[in-house]
Amino acid sequence: MQLGAHPLAYPLVRVLARIGPVVRVPRVGVVVSDAALARRVLTDTATFAKTGPGSPAALWTPVVGPSVLLNMEGAGHAALRRALADLFTPAAVAALLAGETCDGLGDRLAAGEAVDLVPVAQRLAGSVIAGLVGLDARAAAGPAFAAATAVTSMVRLARPELTPRQVERGRAALEGITAPAARAYRDGDPATVPGRMRALGLTEHEARGAVAAFALTGTETVVSFVPRLVALLHDSGLLGAVAADRARVDAVIDEGLRVTVPSPVMLRRVAAPARIGTVDVRPGDRVVIATVSAARAAGPFDPDRPHPPELRRLWFGAGPHFCLGMPLATAQVRLVLDAVLDAQLARPLRVTRRRVARRVLIPGYRELVVQGA
């Protein structure tokens, strides 16, 4: 799966993890493969920043603008995060997902239909993000995912920023979903991201950039993870056991996230002289946190094994940049998984066909077909 997405970068990252927990690599940066050291970097925002050359901001700001959380630091980041936080409370998430049936997934599987889980996850993730940012969910579900993948597929580990042509392509890809967000901004609806940003005093242009960023971060994680989680349960023979004991679902989701690692790599820029493990770093250095190596070090898929504190949900970040949308993402995953598990009780399921997605930022399936036996 990882090789399909990153045939060159993934082997490099895994080899570096065997060399040592922190390795300086020319043209790439200082690669950190240890969970405890990675968490220390992510929580020390004074020393390791998301802004500047080699940071996430260098990739995303030219495409989405400067005020979208994933490329901000300091007081501005904290203020915007506070303004958006209650859109992701348990009550807000439940309201956003109310009435969602995942295209009748459970009933279709229980009836013996062969269902590809990839488009099911795409429609769910796209429609939920569309509702959150003030777009027509039915019209924007497909375009949101397509726009996100069009941009993220251009990212490479050894490429610290996008070329001018790629920036132009990225903006064009996102235009179809950001332009309608202007209406949500003008309406000032506090139930949407653009409405919240208007209340905070940010511009319509900045609000449109935030819509683009939510499309980038809020669709691919769910779309890649849901089919992989079901495949993990199927391949490990645990589908039936988990369907019969729903108390295991939270642990299954957490362990599935550890194994699949929705953020295989995270970037930071060194802002002040420091040391990571035994390696000295200086201002301007690029730090590549190999989350995939840190997470995979814990071993193969085993939902009964607890995660050590330094690893817990590291794939969602740590400190002030911990993923704001994590509750929404996990709720969407649970919605689809519950439908699959309900169907499993009615008719044992099997994976009948699968294809790996190639040259994507977040590894996943292009197709995963499930059917009752």
C-alpha positions as CSV (number, residue, x, y, z in Angstrom):
1,M,0.0,0.0,0.0
2,Q,2.7,2.5,1.0
3,L,4.8,1.4,-2.0
4,G,1.9,2.1,-4.4
5,A,1.6,5.6,-3.0
6,H,5.3,6.4,-2.6
7,P,7.5,3.9,-4.5
8,L,10.7,5.8,-3.8
9,A,10.1,7.8,-0.7
10,Y,8.6,5.0,1.4
11,P,11.6,2.6,1.1
12,L,13.9,5.6,1.9
13,V,12.0,6.5,5.0
14,R,11.9,2.9,6.3
15,V,15.7,2.4,5.6
16,L,16.4,5.6,7.6
17,A,14.5,4.3,10.5
18,R,16.8,1.3,10.6
19,I,19.9,3.5,10.5
20,G,18.8,5.5,13.5
21,P,16.1,7.6,15.2
22,V,17.4,10.8,13.8
23,V,19.3,11.0,10.5
24,R,20.3,14.0,8.4
25,V,19.7,13.4,4.7
26,P,20.9,15.8,2.0
27,R,18.1,17.6,0.0
28,V,15.5,16.0,2.3
29,G,16.2,17.2,5.8
30,V,16.6,15.8,9.3
31,V,14.4,12.7,9.4
32,V,13.0,11.7,12.8
33,S,11.7,8.2,13.2
34,D,11.2,7.9,16.9
35,A,7.8,8.5,18.5
36,A,9.1,10.3,21.7
37,L,11.4,12.6,19.7
38,A,8.7,13.3,17.1
39,R,6.2,14.3,19.9
40,R,8.9,16.6,21.4
41,V,9.4,18.3,18.0
42,L,5.6,18.7,17.5
43,T,5.0,20.2,20.9
44,D,7.9,22.6,20.8
45,T,6.4,25.2,18.5
46,A,8.9,27.9,19.5
47,T,11.8,25.9,18.1
48,F,10.1,23.9,15.4
49,A,7.6,25.9,13.2
50,K,5.0,25.2,10.6
51,T,5.9,28.4,8.8
52,G,8.9,29.4,6.6
53,P,11.0,27.7,3.9
54,G,10.7,23.9,4.1
55,S,7.7,24.0,6.3
56,P,4.0,23.0,5.6
57,A,3.4,26.7,4.9
58,A,5.9,26.7,2.0
59,L,3.7,24.0,0.3
60,W,0.2,25.2,1.1
61,T,0.2,29.0,1.5
62,P,0.7,29.7,-2.3
63,V,-2.4,27.5,-3.0
64,V,-4.8,28.2,-0.1
65,G,-3.6,31.5,1.4
66,P,-2.0,32.3,4.8
67,S,-4.9,31.8,7.3
68,V,-5.9,28.1,7.2
69,L,-4.6,26.6,10.5
70,L,-2.3,24.1,8.8
71,N,0.2,26.9,7.9
72,M,-0.1,29.2,10.9
73,E,1.6,29.7,14.2
74,G,1.2,31.8,17.4
75,A,-1.7,34.1,18.4
76,G,-3.3,34.0,15.0
77,H,-3.4,30.3,14.9
78,A,-4.8,30.1,18.4
79,A,-7.5,32.6,17.8
80,L,-8.7,30.9,14.6
81,R,-8.6,27.5,16.3
82,R,-10.7,28.8,19.2
83,A,-13.2,30.3,16.7
84,L,-13.7,27.0,14.9
85,A,-13.4,24.6,17.9
86,D,-17.1,24.2,18.7
87,L,-17.8,23.1,15.1
88,F,-16.1,19.9,16.2
89,T,-17.7,19.1,19.6
90,P,-19.5,15.8,20.0
91,A,-22.9,17.5,19.7
92,A,-21.8,19.4,16.6
93,V,-20.4,16.3,15.0
94,A,-23.6,14.3,15.8
95,A,-25.7,17.1,14.2
96,L,-23.5,17.1,11.1
97,L,-23.9,13.4,10.6
98,A,-27.6,13.1,11.6
99,G,-29.5,11.2,9.0
100,E,-26.4,10.0,7.2
101,T,-26.9,6.4,5.9
102,C,-23.7,5.9,3.9
103,D,-25.8,5.2,0.8
104,G,-27.7,2.5,2.6
105,L,-24.4,0.6,3.0
106,G,-25.5,-1.9,5.7
107,D,-28.8,-2.9,3.9
108,R,-27.0,-3.3,0.6
109,L,-24.3,-5.6,2.1
110,A,-26.9,-7.5,4.1
111,A,-28.8,-8.1,0.9
112,G,-25.7,-9.7,-0.7
113,E,-24.8,-6.7,-3.0
114,A,-21.1,-6.3,-3.9
115,V,-20.2,-2.8,-2.7
116,D,-17.0,-0.8,-3.4
117,L,-16.2,1.0,-0.1
118,V,-14.1,3.6,-1.8
119,P,-16.9,5.7,-3.4
120,V,-19.0,5.2,-0.3
121,A,-16.3,6.8,1.8
122,Q,-15.7,9.5,-0.9
123,R,-19.4,10.6,-0.9
124,L,-19.6,10.6,2.9
125,A,-16.4,12.6,3.5
126,G,-17.1,15.0,0.7
127,S,-20.7,15.7,1.7
128,V,-19.8,16.2,5.4
129,I,-17.0,18.6,4.6
130,A,-19.3,20.4,2.1
131,G,-21.8,20.9,4.8
132,L,-19.2,22.2,7.3
133,V,-17.9,24.8,4.9
134,G,-21.3,26.0,3.6
135,L,-21.5,24.2,0.3
136,D,-24.4,22.2,-1.2
137,A,-23.5,18.7,0.1
138,R,-25.0,16.8,-2.8
139,A,-23.3,18.9,-5.4
140,A,-19.9,19.2,-3.8
141,A,-19.3,15.7,-2.4
142,G,-17.5,14.4,-5.4
143,P,-15.7,17.6,-6.4
144,A,-14.3,18.1,-2.9
145,F,-12.5,14.8,-3.0
146,A,-11.4,15.3,-6.6
147,A,-10.0,18.7,-5.9
148,A,-8.1,17.5,-2.8
149,T,-6.4,14.7,-4.6
150,A,-5.5,16.9,-7.6
151,V,-3.5,19.1,-5.2
152,T,-2.0,16.6,-2.8
153,S,-0.9,14.2,-5.6
154,M,1.7,16.9,-6.5
155,V,3.5,16.7,-3.2
156,R,6.9,14.9,-3.0
157,L,9.2,14.3,0.0
158,A,12.2,15.9,-1.7
159,R,10.2,18.9,-3.0
160,P,10.1,21.6,-0.3
161,E,7.6,23.7,-2.3
162,L,5.3,23.5,-5.3
163,T,6.4,25.0,-8.6
164,P,4.5,28.0,-10.0
165,R,2.8,25.8,-12.5
166,Q,1.7,23.4,-9.8
167,V,0.4,26.3,-7.7
168,E,-1.7,27.5,-10.6
169,R,-3.0,24.0,-11.1
170,G,-3.8,23.6,-7.4
171,R,-5.7,26.9,-7.3
172,A,-7.7,25.9,-10.4
173,A,-8.6,22.6,-9.0
174,L,-9.9,24.1,-5.8
175,E,-11.8,27.0,-7.4
176,G,-14.9,24.9,-8.0
177,I,-15.4,24.3,-4.3
178,T,-14.0,27.6,-2.9
179,A,-16.0,30.0,-5.1
180,P,-19.4,28.9,-3.7
181,A,-18.1,29.4,-0.2
182,A,-18.2,33.2,-0.8
183,R,-22.0,32.9,-0.3
184,A,-21.5,31.3,3.1
185,Y,-19.1,34.0,4.0
186,R,-21.5,36.8,3.0
187,D,-24.3,35.1,4.9
188,G,-22.1,34.9,8.0
189,D,-23.7,31.6,9.0
190,P,-22.0,30.6,12.3
191,A,-22.5,26.9,11.6
192,T,-19.9,27.1,8.8
193,V,-16.2,27.8,8.6
194,P,-16.6,30.9,6.3
195,G,-19.2,32.4,8.7
196,R,-16.9,31.9,11.7
197,M,-14.0,33.5,9.8
198,R,-16.1,36.5,8.9
199,A,-17.0,37.0,12.5
200,L,-13.3,36.8,13.4
201,G,-12.6,39.7,11.0
202,L,-10.8,37.6,8.3
203,T,-11.4,38.4,4.7
204,E,-13.5,36.5,2.1
205,H,-10.3,35.5,0.4
206,E,-9.0,34.0,3.6
207,A,-12.3,32.2,4.2
208,R,-12.1,30.7,0.7
209,G,-8.6,29.5,1.5
210,A,-9.8,27.8,4.7
211,V,-12.5,26.0,2.7
212,A,-9.8,24.7,0.4
213,A,-7.7,23.6,3.4
214,F,-10.6,21.7,5.0
215,A,-11.2,20.0,1.7
216,L,-7.5,19.0,1.5
217,T,-7.3,17.7,5.1
218,G,-10.9,16.5,5.7
219,T,-11.6,14.2,2.8
220,E,-8.5,12.1,2.0
221,T,-8.0,10.9,5.5
222,V,-11.4,9.3,5.8
223,V,-11.5,8.1,2.2
224,S,-8.1,6.3,2.5
225,F,-8.7,4.9,6.0
226,V,-12.2,3.4,5.9
227,P,-11.5,0.8,3.3
228,R,-8.1,0.0,4.8
229,L,-9.6,-0.6,8.2
230,V,-12.2,-2.9,6.8
231,A,-9.5,-4.8,4.9
232,L,-7.4,-5.1,8.0
233,L,-10.3,-6.6,10.0
234,H,-11.1,-8.9,7.1
235,D,-7.5,-10.0,6.5
236,S,-6.9,-10.6,10.3
237,G,-10.1,-12.6,10.7
238,L,-11.5,-10.1,13.2
239,L,-14.6,-8.9,11.4
240,G,-16.9,-11.3,13.1
241,A,-15.4,-10.9,16.5
242,V,-15.7,-7.1,16.4
243,A,-19.2,-7.3,15.0
244,A,-20.2,-9.3,18.0
245,D,-18.4,-7.1,20.5
246,R,-18.9,-3.4,19.7
247,A,-17.0,-2.4,22.9
248,R,-13.8,-3.2,20.8
249,V,-14.6,-0.6,18.1
250,D,-12.7,2.3,19.6
251,A,-9.6,0.3,20.1
252,V,-9.9,-1.2,16.6
253,I,-10.1,2.3,15.1
254,D,-7.1,3.6,17.1
255,E,-5.0,0.6,16.1
256,G,-6.1,0.8,12.5
257,L,-5.0,4.4,12.4
258,R,-1.6,3.4,13.9
259,V,-1.0,0.8,11.3
260,T,-2.3,2.8,8.3
261,V,-0.8,6.2,9.5
262,P,-3.0,8.8,7.8
263,S,-0.2,11.4,8.0
264,P,2.9,9.3,7.0
265,V,5.2,12.3,7.2
266,M,5.0,15.7,8.9
267,L,7.2,18.7,8.3
268,R,8.6,21.4,10.5
269,R,11.2,24.2,10.1
270,V,13.9,24.8,12.7
271,A,13.5,28.3,14.1
272,A,16.1,28.2,16.9
273,P,19.3,26.1,17.5
274,A,18.4,22.8,19.1
275,R,19.2,19.1,19.3
276,I,17.0,16.3,18.3
277,G,18.3,13.1,19.9
278,T,22.0,13.2,19.1
279,V,21.7,15.5,16.0
280,D,22.2,19.2,16.3
281,V,19.9,21.3,14.2
282,R,20.1,25.0,13.2
283,P,17.6,27.6,12.0
284,G,16.4,26.9,8.5
285,D,16.8,23.2,8.7
286,R,13.9,21.1,7.5
287,V,12.6,18.4,9.9
288,V,10.8,15.5,8.4
289,I,8.9,13.5,11.0
290,A,8.5,10.0,9.7
291,T,5.2,9.2,11.5
292,V,4.9,6.0,9.5
293,S,8.2,4.7,11.0
294,A,7.4,5.8,14.5
295,A,3.9,4.2,14.4
296,R,5.0,1.0,12.6
297,A,7.7,0.3,15.2
298,A,5.0,-0.9,17.6
299,G,4.4,-4.0,15.5
300,P,1.6,-5.5,13.3
301,F,-2.1,-4.9,13.7
302,D,-3.2,-5.9,17.2
303,P,-6.3,-4.1,18.6
304,D,-5.7,-5.7,22.0
305,R,-2.3,-4.1,22.5
306,P,-2.4,-0.6,24.2
307,H,-0.5,2.3,22.6
308,P,2.4,3.7,24.6
309,P,1.9,7.4,25.7
310,E,4.5,8.8,23.3
311,L,2.7,7.2,20.4
312,R,-0.9,7.9,21.2
313,R,-2.7,9.5,18.2
314,L,0.6,10.9,17.0
315,W,-0.7,10.6,13.4
316,F,-3.1,13.5,14.2
317,G,-0.2,15.6,15.5
318,A,0.5,16.9,19.0
319,G,0.4,20.1,21.0
320,P,-1.4,23.2,19.7
321,H,-1.5,21.7,16.2
322,F,-3.3,18.5,17.1
323,C,-5.9,17.9,14.4
324,L,-9.0,20.0,15.1
325,G,-11.1,17.7,13.0
326,M,-10.2,14.4,14.7
327,P,-13.6,14.0,16.4
328,L,-15.3,14.4,13.0
329,A,-13.0,12.1,11.2
330,T,-13.4,9.3,13.7
331,A,-17.2,9.7,13.9
332,Q,-17.3,9.3,10.1
333,V,-15.2,6.2,10.3
334,R,-17.4,4.7,13.0
335,L,-20.5,5.4,11.0
336,V,-19.3,3.3,8.0
337,L,-17.7,0.7,10.2
338,D,-20.9,0.2,12.2
339,A,-22.8,-0.4,8.9
340,V,-20.3,-3.0,7.8
341,L,-20.4,-4.7,11.2
342,D,-24.2,-4.8,11.2
343,A,-24.1,-6.4,7.8
344,Q,-21.4,-8.9,9.0
345,L,-23.9,-10.2,11.6
346,A,-26.5,-10.7,9.0
347,R,-24.2,-12.2,6.3
348,P,-20.5,-12.9,6.8
349,L,-18.5,-10.5,4.5
350,R,-15.5,-11.1,2.3
351,V,-13.3,-8.8,0.3
352,T,-13.8,-9.9,-3.3
353,R,-11.6,-7.4,-5.2
354,R,-9.0,-4.7,-4.3
355,R,-6.7,-2.3,-6.1
356,V,-4.1,0.0,-4.6
357,A,-4.2,3.7,-5.4
358,R,-1.0,4.8,-7.1
359,R,1.0,8.1,-6.7
360,V,-1.3,9.6,-4.0
361,L,-0.2,11.5,-0.9
362,I,-2.1,9.3,1.6
363,P,-1.8,5.6,0.8
364,G,-5.2,3.9,0.2
365,Y,-7.2,1.7,-2.1
366,R,-8.5,2.7,-5.5
367,E,-11.1,0.0,-5.1
368,L,-12.1,-2.3,-2.3
369,V,-15.2,-4.5,-3.0
370,V,-17.0,-6.2,-0.1
371,Q,-19.8,-8.8,-0.5
372,G,-21.7,-11.2,1.7
373,A,-20.4,-14.8,1.5
